[in-house]
Amino acid sequence: MTRHRPVRTALVIGLSVVLILAVAAFAGAAPPPGKGKPPGTPGKPAAAATAASKQYGKTKVTLCHKGKKTITVGAPAVKAHLRHGDKLGRC
């Protein structure tokens, strides 16, 4: 059993190095959480306002929620917030 120990040790070290390099490569590849490419970055044109973007709330509106907290919601949600008493603009 002692004859296989150096081979086993070399195999463990080799696999550890490969694993560490793989994790390091993937860690550097992704942008920070919540941060995408800014609009107009090379390779991707800036998004234009479309019916789909308005439908899914990419147009944001600032509201005073319950008279206590300033929130920003998608345009489609504004009607519902105004119905229950929220006001347009900051608190």
C-alpha angles and dihedrals in degrees: 000000000000091000091066096047097086090048092049092047092050091048093051092048092047094050091046091054092048091049093049092049092049093051091047091051093051094044092058095045100066125073117242114281113279093013119107130170111299114247114277097023114155113275095027124063120224112269115255121215108266134175089258094053091051092046093054096045104256088140104079128208127195117230138178100236115213089336090285113075135036111230136175118221137175115271093249090060096053096088093054092049093048090050092059095048108272116141131221116256134023123321 
